[in-house]
Amino acid sequence: MEYLKFLEEKLKGKMSFAGETIMFLDLALGWLANLISILEEIFGLKVGEEEKFPLLSPWTQDFADSPIIKGNWPH
């Protein structure tokens, strides 16, 4: 949770970690978007709660919904 809080701080005032568009750092951290959804579905964990992470939660959804990511995302 500490690391997620750290990432939350890095998103302040930005749409992605690099600014307004998906860049290398977003791609490097993009596995989080997939892993969090898997953990939530399998174990019922609520890691990506919007109350705790109001910036990181939308980032994971925006990242996953991006056309370039969505078209290449594993099933």
Secondary structure as UniProt FT lines:
FT   HELIX           2..10
FT   TURN            11..13
FT   TURN            17..18
FT   HELIX           24..29
FT   HELIX           31..43
FT   TURN            47..48
FT   TURN            50..52
FT   TURN            54..55
FT   HELIX           56..65
FT   HELIX           67..70
FT   TURN            71..72
//
